[in-house]
Amino acid sequence: MGAFDEKRQYKRAFVKLRVEVRGRSFWQYVETRDISAGGMFVSTDKVEPANAKIEVMFEFDEGGKEKKIIHAEGVVQWSRPAGTAEAAGMGIMFTKVFPSSGKEYIDRYVKNLEEQKNA
């Protein structure tokens, strides 16, 4: 085992999606940097502290196929303010996902992106 071992339960994909984020002190549209069925990283200068509750809403569009709207409640796992060497934003862990099939849909979406990348 290496110095950094991946602890994620779900595979993630590096993808940009437009996301509506509602925190305690803001409501904004931002972009993801990555997503998995367990959560996402959103790029934003407005960050909430760790353990803050947050809501996100986003839409998947698989090239003209049926669009899926996902609404999730989550908790900020970590945040990085503007002015650091890396991109500002928040790592969000999903606690509830609506519709109930949302996590499975996200996981399938991530796997499809990986297959396209490896094809």
HUBEL-V227784 format. One record per backbone hydrogen bond with DSSP energy under -0.5 kcal/mol. CO is the residue of the C=O (numbers start at 1). NH is the residue of the N-H. If there is no record, write none. Layout:
CO:NH
CO:NH
This chain:
3:5
11:37
13:15
13:35
15:17
17:32
18:59
19:21
19:30
20:57
21:23
21:28
22:55
26:23
28:21
30:19
31:43
34:33
34:41
35:13
36:39
38:94
39:36
40:92
41:33
41:34
42:44
42:90
43:31
45:47
49:52
52:76
54:74
55:22
56:72
57:20
58:70
60:68
61:63
62:65
66:62
68:60
68:70
70:58
71:98
72:56
73:95
73:96
74:54
75:93
76:51
78:91
80:89
81:84
88:44
89:80
90:42
90:92
91:77
91:78
92:40
92:94
93:75
96:73
98:71
99:102
101:105
102:106
103:107
104:108
105:109
106:110
107:111
108:112
109:113
110:114
111:115
112:116
113:117
114:118
115:119
